[in-house]
Amino acid sequence: MDILKDLWLFMKERKKFWLLPVIIVLLILAVLIVFGGASAIAPFIYTLF
């Protein structure tokens, strides 16, 4: 969680709020990859891409 805190402080201090949507999309993709690789939902997730 320190990484997320550091990212937030970086964005807040340097006014780089445009990075927030990029980070959210990357986190969503990471969650899809983790759950998609080890579950029965994998074929349905793979059809999205």
mmCIF file of the N, C-alpha and C atoms, coordinates in Angstrom:
data_MODEL
# 
_entry.id   MODEL 
# 
loop_
_atom_site.group_PDB 
_atom_site.id 
_atom_site.type_symbol 
_atom_site.label_atom_id 
_atom_site.label_alt_id 
_atom_site.label_comp_id 
_atom_site.label_asym_id 
_atom_site.label_entity_id 
_atom_site.label_seq_id 
_atom_site.pdbx_PDB_ins_code 
_atom_site.Cartn_x 
_atom_site.Cartn_y 
_atom_site.Cartn_z 
_atom_site.occupancy 
_atom_site.B_iso_or_equiv 
_atom_site.pdbx_formal_charge 
_atom_site.auth_seq_id 
_atom_site.auth_comp_id 
_atom_site.auth_asym_id 
_atom_site.auth_atom_id 
_atom_site.pdbx_PDB_model_num 
ATOM 1   N N  . MET A 1 1  ? 0.821   -1.206  0.000   1.00 0.00 ? 1  MET A N  1 
ATOM 2   C CA . MET A 1 1  ? 0.000   0.000   0.000   1.00 0.00 ? 1  MET A CA 1 
ATOM 3   C C  . MET A 1 1  ? 0.861   1.266   0.000   1.00 0.00 ? 1  MET A C  1 
ATOM 4   N N  . ASP A 1 2  ? 2.134   1.138   0.351   1.00 0.00 ? 2  ASP A N  1 
ATOM 5   C CA . ASP A 1 2  ? 3.011   2.303   0.334   1.00 0.00 ? 2  ASP A CA 1 
ATOM 6   C C  . ASP A 1 2  ? 3.193   2.839   -1.076  1.00 0.00 ? 2  ASP A C  1 
ATOM 7   N N  . ILE A 1 3  ? 3.165   1.947   -2.050  1.00 0.00 ? 3  ILE A N  1 
ATOM 8   C CA . ILE A 1 3  ? 3.331   2.392   -3.439  1.00 0.00 ? 3  ILE A CA 1 
ATOM 9   C C  . ILE A 1 3  ? 2.162   3.275   -3.851  1.00 0.00 ? 3  ILE A C  1 
ATOM 10  N N  . LEU A 1 4  ? 0.949   2.860   -3.499  1.00 0.00 ? 4  LEU A N  1 
ATOM 11  C CA . LEU A 1 4  ? -0.227  3.672   -3.842  1.00 0.00 ? 4  LEU A CA 1 
ATOM 12  C C  . LEU A 1 4  ? -0.196  5.016   -3.129  1.00 0.00 ? 4  LEU A C  1 
ATOM 13  N N  . LYS A 1 5  ? 0.243   4.993   -1.881  1.00 0.00 ? 5  LYS A N  1 
ATOM 14  C CA . LYS A 1 5  ? 0.349   6.250   -1.128  1.00 0.00 ? 5  LYS A CA 1 
ATOM 15  C C  . LYS A 1 5  ? 1.382   7.169   -1.763  1.00 0.00 ? 5  LYS A C  1 
ATOM 16  N N  . ASP A 1 6  ? 2.527   6.612   -2.150  1.00 0.00 ? 6  ASP A N  1 
ATOM 17  C CA . ASP A 1 6  ? 3.564   7.411   -2.794  1.00 0.00 ? 6  ASP A CA 1 
ATOM 18  C C  . ASP A 1 6  ? 3.087   7.964   -4.135  1.00 0.00 ? 6  ASP A C  1 
ATOM 19  N N  . LEU A 1 7  ? 2.378   7.144   -4.899  1.00 0.00 ? 7  LEU A N  1 
ATOM 20  C CA . LEU A 1 7  ? 1.836   7.627   -6.179  1.00 0.00 ? 7  LEU A CA 1 
ATOM 21  C C  . LEU A 1 7  ? 0.861   8.778   -5.973  1.00 0.00 ? 7  LEU A C  1 
ATOM 22  N N  . TRP A 1 8  ? 0.006   8.640   -4.977  1.00 0.00 ? 8  TRP A N  1 
ATOM 23  C CA . TRP A 1 8  ? -0.977  9.692   -4.705  1.00 0.00 ? 8  TRP A CA 1 
ATOM 24  C C  . TRP A 1 8  ? -0.281  10.984  -4.286  1.00 0.00 ? 8  TRP A C  1 
ATOM 25  N N  . LEU A 1 9  ? 0.722   10.878  -3.411  1.00 0.00 ? 9  LEU A N  1 
ATOM 26  C CA . LEU A 1 9  ? 1.445   12.073  -2.982  1.00 0.00 ? 9  LEU A CA 1 
ATOM 27  C C  . LEU A 1 9  ? 2.195   12.715  -4.151  1.00 0.00 ? 9  LEU A C  1 
ATOM 28  N N  . PHE A 1 10 ? 2.754   11.898  -5.029  1.00 0.00 ? 10 PHE A N  1 
ATOM 29  C CA . PHE A 1 10 ? 3.436   12.418  -6.222  1.00 0.00 ? 10 PHE A CA 1 
ATOM 30  C C  . PHE A 1 10 ? 2.462   13.185  -7.105  1.00 0.00 ? 10 PHE A C  1 
ATOM 31  N N  . MET A 1 11 ? 1.296   12.586  -7.372  1.00 0.00 ? 11 MET A N  1 
ATOM 32  C CA . MET A 1 11 ? 0.315   13.235  -8.233  1.00 0.00 ? 11 MET A CA 1 
ATOM 33  C C  . MET A 1 11 ? -0.205  14.520  -7.599  1.00 0.00 ? 11 MET A C  1 
ATOM 34  N N  . LYS A 1 12 ? -0.414  14.491  -6.305  1.00 0.00 ? 12 LYS A N  1 
ATOM 35  C CA . LYS A 1 12 ? -0.945  15.652  -5.615  1.00 0.00 ? 12 LYS A CA 1 
ATOM 36  C C  . LYS A 1 12 ? 0.062   16.803  -5.593  1.00 0.00 ? 12 LYS A C  1 
ATOM 37  N N  . GLU A 1 13 ? 1.320   16.471  -5.352  1.00 0.00 ? 13 GLU A N  1 
ATOM 38  C CA . GLU A 1 13 ? 2.343   17.503  -5.244  1.00 0.00 ? 13 GLU A CA 1 
ATOM 39  C C  . GLU A 1 13 ? 2.679   18.130  -6.595  1.00 0.00 ? 13 GLU A C  1 
ATOM 40  N N  . ARG A 1 14 ? 2.746   17.308  -7.632  1.00 0.00 ? 14 ARG A N  1 
ATOM 41  C CA . ARG A 1 14 ? 3.172   17.812  -8.933  1.00 0.00 ? 14 ARG A CA 1 
ATOM 42  C C  . ARG A 1 14 ? 2.008   18.090  -9.882  1.00 0.00 ? 14 ARG A C  1 
ATOM 43  N N  . LYS A 1 15 ? 0.781   17.994  -9.375  1.00 0.00 ? 15 LYS A N  1 
ATOM 44  C CA . LYS A 1 15 ? -0.431  18.261  -10.169 1.00 0.00 ? 15 LYS A CA 1 
ATOM 45  C C  . LYS A 1 15 ? -0.502  17.400  -11.422 1.00 0.00 ? 15 LYS A C  1 
ATOM 46  N N  . LYS A 1 16 ? -0.231  16.118  -11.286 1.00 0.00 ? 16 LYS A N  1 
ATOM 47  C CA . LYS A 1 16 ? -0.253  15.178  -12.405 1.00 0.00 ? 16 LYS A CA 1 
ATOM 48  C C  . LYS A 1 16 ? -1.473  14.251  -12.277 1.00 0.00 ? 16 LYS A C  1 
ATOM 49  N N  . PHE A 1 17 ? -2.647  14.835  -12.146 1.00 0.00 ? 17 PHE A N  1 
ATOM 50  C CA . PHE A 1 17 ? -3.846  14.034  -11.951 1.00 0.00 ? 17 PHE A CA 1 
ATOM 51  C C  . PHE A 1 17 ? -4.264  13.285  -13.210 1.00 0.00 ? 17 PHE A C  1 
ATOM 52  N N  . TRP A 1 18 ? -3.679  13.615  -14.347 1.00 0.00 ? 18 TRP A N  1 
ATOM 53  C CA . TRP A 1 18 ? -3.986  12.883  -15.570 1.00 0.00 ? 18 TRP A CA 1 
ATOM 54  C C  . TRP A 1 18 ? -3.453  11.459  -15.487 1.00 0.00 ? 18 TRP A C  1 
ATOM 55  N N  . LEU A 1 19 ? -2.548  11.172  -14.552 1.00 0.00 ? 19 LEU A N  1 
ATOM 56  C CA . LEU A 1 19 ? -2.022  9.815   -14.389 1.00 0.00 ? 19 LEU A CA 1 
ATOM 57  C C  . LEU A 1 19 ? -3.030  8.871   -13.731 1.00 0.00 ? 19 LEU A C  1 
ATOM 58  N N  . LEU A 1 20 ? -3.996  9.421   -13.017 1.00 0.00 ? 20 LEU A N  1 
ATOM 59  C CA . LEU A 1 20 ? -4.953  8.589   -12.285 1.00 0.00 ? 20 LEU A CA 1 
ATOM 60  C C  . LEU A 1 20 ? -5.728  7.625   -13.176 1.00 0.00 ? 20 LEU A C  1 
ATOM 61  N N  . PRO A 1 21 ? -6.299  8.040   -14.305 1.00 0.00 ? 21 PRO A N  1 
ATOM 62  C CA . PRO A 1 21 ? -6.999  7.066   -15.157 1.00 0.00 ? 21 PRO A CA 1 
ATOM 63  C C  . PRO A 1 21 ? -6.074  5.985   -15.710 1.00 0.00 ? 21 PRO A C  1 
ATOM 64  N N  . VAL A 1 22 ? -4.830  6.360   -15.999 1.00 0.00 ? 22 VAL A N  1 
ATOM 65  C CA . VAL A 1 22 ? -3.873  5.378   -16.507 1.00 0.00 ? 22 VAL A CA 1 
ATOM 66  C C  . VAL A 1 22 ? -3.600  4.308   -15.453 1.00 0.00 ? 22 VAL A C  1 
ATOM 67  N N  . ILE A 1 23 ? -3.409  4.733   -14.224 1.00 0.00 ? 23 ILE A N  1 
ATOM 68  C CA . ILE A 1 23 ? -3.132  3.798   -13.129 1.00 0.00 ? 23 ILE A CA 1 
ATOM 69  C C  . ILE A 1 23 ? -4.340  2.905   -12.876 1.00 0.00 ? 23 ILE A C  1 
ATOM 70  N N  . ILE A 1 24 ? -5.542  3.464   -12.929 1.00 0.00 ? 24 ILE A N  1 
ATOM 71  C CA . ILE A 1 24 ? -6.754  2.669   -12.697 1.00 0.00 ? 24 ILE A CA 1 
ATOM 72  C C  . ILE A 1 24 ? -6.911  1.602   -13.773 1.00 0.00 ? 24 ILE A C  1 
ATOM 73  N N  . VAL A 1 25 ? -6.685  1.970   -15.030 1.00 0.00 ? 25 VAL A N  1 
ATOM 74  C CA . VAL A 1 25 ? -6.803  0.994   -16.116 1.00 0.00 ? 25 VAL A CA 1 
ATOM 75  C C  . VAL A 1 25 ? -5.766  -0.122  -15.953 1.00 0.00 ? 25 VAL A C  1 
ATOM 76  N N  . LEU A 1 26 ? -4.540  0.232   -15.582 1.00 0.00 ? 26 LEU A N  1 
ATOM 77  C CA . LEU A 1 26 ? -3.513  -0.779  -15.374 1.00 0.00 ? 26 LEU A CA 1 
ATOM 78  C C  . LEU A 1 26 ? -3.865  -1.714  -14.219 1.00 0.00 ? 26 LEU A C  1 
ATOM 79  N N  . LEU A 1 27 ? -4.440  -1.186  -13.165 1.00 0.00 ? 27 LEU A N  1 
ATOM 80  C CA . LEU A 1 27 ? -4.857  -2.032  -12.042 1.00 0.00 ? 27 LEU A CA 1 
ATOM 81  C C  . LEU A 1 27 ? -5.987  -2.976  -12.444 1.00 0.00 ? 27 LEU A C  1 
ATOM 82  N N  . ILE A 1 28 ? -6.925  -2.488  -13.228 1.00 0.00 ? 28 ILE A N  1 
ATOM 83  C CA . ILE A 1 28 ? -8.026  -3.346  -13.694 1.00 0.00 ? 28 ILE A CA 1 
ATOM 84  C C  . ILE A 1 28 ? -7.494  -4.464  -14.574 1.00 0.00 ? 28 ILE A C  1 
ATOM 85  N N  . LEU A 1 29 ? -6.570  -4.140  -15.477 1.00 0.00 ? 29 LEU A N  1 
ATOM 86  C CA . LEU A 1 29 ? -5.972  -5.171  -16.324 1.00 0.00 ? 29 LEU A CA 1 
ATOM 87  C C  . LEU A 1 29 ? -5.198  -6.200  -15.494 1.00 0.00 ? 29 LEU A C  1 
ATOM 88  N N  . ALA A 1 30 ? -4.502  -5.734  -14.480 1.00 0.00 ? 30 ALA A N  1 
ATOM 89  C CA . ALA A 1 30 ? -3.758  -6.659  -13.617 1.00 0.00 ? 30 ALA A CA 1 
ATOM 90  C C  . ALA A 1 30 ? -4.708  -7.607  -12.894 1.00 0.00 ? 30 ALA A C  1 
ATOM 91  N N  . VAL A 1 31 ? -5.824  -7.092  -12.412 1.00 0.00 ? 31 VAL A N  1 
ATOM 92  C CA . VAL A 1 31 ? -6.798  -7.938  -11.718 1.00 0.00 ? 31 VAL A CA 1 
ATOM 93  C C  . VAL A 1 31 ? -7.392  -8.960  -12.687 1.00 0.00 ? 31 VAL A C  1 
ATOM 94  N N  . LEU A 1 32 ? -7.705  -8.542  -13.909 1.00 0.00 ? 32 LEU A N  1 
ATOM 95  C CA . LEU A 1 32 ? -8.238  -9.467  -14.905 1.00 0.00 ? 32 LEU A CA 1 
ATOM 96  C C  . LEU A 1 32 ? -7.235  -10.566 -15.241 1.00 0.00 ? 32 LEU A C  1 
ATOM 97  N N  . ILE A 1 33 ? -5.972  -10.216 -15.343 1.00 0.00 ? 33 ILE A N  1 
ATOM 98  C CA . ILE A 1 33 ? -4.954  -11.217 -15.652 1.00 0.00 ? 33 ILE A CA 1 
ATOM 99  C C  . ILE A 1 33 ? -4.804  -12.209 -14.509 1.00 0.00 ? 33 ILE A C  1 
ATOM 100 N N  . VAL A 1 34 ? -4.799  -11.714 -13.280 1.00 0.00 ? 34 VAL A N  1 
ATOM 101 C CA . VAL A 1 34 ? -4.639  -12.601 -12.116 1.00 0.00 ? 34 VAL A CA 1 
ATOM 102 C C  . VAL A 1 34 ? -5.828  -13.544 -11.994 1.00 0.00 ? 34 VAL A C  1 
ATOM 103 N N  . PHE A 1 35 ? -7.043  -13.016 -12.078 1.00 0.00 ? 35 PHE A N  1 
ATOM 104 C CA . PHE A 1 35 ? -8.217  -13.872 -11.923 1.00 0.00 ? 35 PHE A CA 1 
ATOM 105 C C  . PHE A 1 35 ? -8.477  -14.702 -13.168 1.00 0.00 ? 35 PHE A C  1 
ATOM 106 N N  . GLY A 1 36 ? -8.103  -14.194 -14.311 1.00 0.00 ? 36 GLY A N  1 
ATOM 107 C CA . GLY A 1 36 ? -8.346  -14.906 -15.560 1.00 0.00 ? 36 GLY A CA 1 
ATOM 108 C C  . GLY A 1 36 ? -7.433  -16.093 -15.763 1.00 0.00 ? 36 GLY A C  1 
ATOM 109 N N  . GLY A 1 37 ? -6.250  -16.036 -15.232 1.00 0.00 ? 37 GLY A N  1 
ATOM 110 C CA . GLY A 1 37 ? -5.305  -17.122 -15.426 1.00 0.00 ? 37 GLY A CA 1 
ATOM 111 C C  . GLY A 1 37 ? -5.559  -18.317 -14.540 1.00 0.00 ? 37 GLY A C  1 
ATOM 112 N N  . ALA A 1 38 ? -6.226  -18.116 -13.429 1.00 0.00 ? 38 ALA A N  1 
ATOM 113 C CA . ALA A 1 38 ? -6.367  -19.201 -12.461 1.00 0.00 ? 38 ALA A CA 1 
ATOM 114 C C  . ALA A 1 38 ? -7.826  -19.514 -12.116 1.00 0.00 ? 38 ALA A C  1 
ATOM 115 N N  . SER A 1 39 ? -8.726  -19.262 -13.035 1.00 0.00 ? 39 SER A N  1 
ATOM 116 C CA . SER A 1 39 ? -10.127 -19.522 -12.702 1.00 0.00 ? 39 SER A CA 1 
ATOM 117 C C  . SER A 1 39 ? -10.875 -20.102 -13.893 1.00 0.00 ? 39 SER A C  1 
ATOM 118 N N  . ALA A 1 40 ? -12.113 -20.461 -13.634 1.00 0.00 ? 40 ALA A N  1 
ATOM 119 C CA . ALA A 1 40 ? -12.959 -20.999 -14.705 1.00 0.00 ? 40 ALA A CA 1 
ATOM 120 C C  . ALA A 1 40 ? -13.527 -19.892 -15.589 1.00 0.00 ? 40 ALA A C  1 
ATOM 121 N N  . ILE A 1 41 ? -13.306 -18.656 -15.215 1.00 0.00 ? 41 ILE A N  1 
ATOM 122 C CA . ILE A 1 41 ? -13.811 -17.527 -15.989 1.00 0.00 ? 41 ILE A CA 1 
ATOM 123 C C  . ILE A 1 41 ? -12.856 -17.170 -17.121 1.00 0.00 ? 41 ILE A C  1 
ATOM 124 N N  . ALA A 1 42 ? -11.697 -17.791 -17.165 1.00 0.00 ? 42 ALA A N  1 
ATOM 125 C CA . ALA A 1 42 ? -10.647 -17.440 -18.124 1.00 0.00 ? 42 ALA A CA 1 
ATOM 126 C C  . ALA A 1 42 ? -11.140 -17.366 -19.574 1.00 0.00 ? 42 ALA A C  1 
ATOM 127 N N  . PRO A 1 43 ? -11.908 -18.345 -20.072 1.00 0.00 ? 43 PRO A N  1 
ATOM 128 C CA . PRO A 1 43 ? -12.345 -18.240 -21.473 1.00 0.00 ? 43 PRO A CA 1 
ATOM 129 C C  . PRO A 1 43 ? -13.208 -17.015 -21.744 1.00 0.00 ? 43 PRO A C  1 
ATOM 130 N N  . PHE A 1 44 ? -13.968 -16.569 -20.760 1.00 0.00 ? 44 PHE A N  1 
ATOM 131 C CA . PHE A 1 44 ? -14.817 -15.398 -20.956 1.00 0.00 ? 44 PHE A CA 1 
ATOM 132 C C  . PHE A 1 44 ? -14.006 -14.111 -20.939 1.00 0.00 ? 44 PHE A C  1 
ATOM 133 N N  . ILE A 1 45 ? -12.967 -14.071 -20.119 1.00 0.00 ? 45 ILE A N  1 
ATOM 134 C CA . ILE A 1 45 ? -12.111 -12.891 -20.073 1.00 0.00 ? 45 ILE A CA 1 
ATOM 135 C C  . ILE A 1 45 ? -11.286 -12.798 -21.353 1.00 0.00 ? 45 ILE A C  1 
ATOM 136 N N  . TYR A 1 46 ? -10.817 -13.915 -21.846 1.00 0.00 ? 46 TYR A N  1 
ATOM 137 C CA . TYR A 1 46 ? -9.994  -13.905 -23.055 1.00 0.00 ? 46 TYR A CA 1 
ATOM 138 C C  . TYR A 1 46 ? -10.800 -13.428 -24.269 1.00 0.00 ? 46 TYR A C  1 
ATOM 139 N N  . THR A 1 47 ? -12.110 -13.633 -24.265 1.00 0.00 ? 47 THR A N  1 
ATOM 140 C CA . THR A 1 47 ? -12.904 -13.165 -25.395 1.00 0.00 ? 47 THR A CA 1 
ATOM 141 C C  . THR A 1 47 ? -13.024 -11.646 -25.413 1.00 0.00 ? 47 THR A C  1 
ATOM 142 N N  . LEU A 1 48 ? -12.767 -10.993 -24.292 1.00 0.00 ? 48 LEU A N  1 
ATOM 143 C CA . LEU A 1 48 ? -12.798 -9.528  -24.260 1.00 0.00 ? 48 LEU A CA 1 
ATOM 144 C C  . LEU A 1 48 ? -11.640 -8.942  -25.045 1.00 0.00 ? 48 LEU A C  1 
ATOM 145 N N  . PHE A 1 49 ? -10.557 -9.677  -25.131 1.00 0.00 ? 49 PHE A N  1 
ATOM 146 C CA . PHE A 1 49 ? -9.376  -9.159  -25.805 1.00 0.00 ? 49 PHE A CA 1 
ATOM 147 C C  . PHE A 1 49 ? -9.178  -9.901  -27.087 1.00 0.00 ? 49 PHE A C  1 
# 
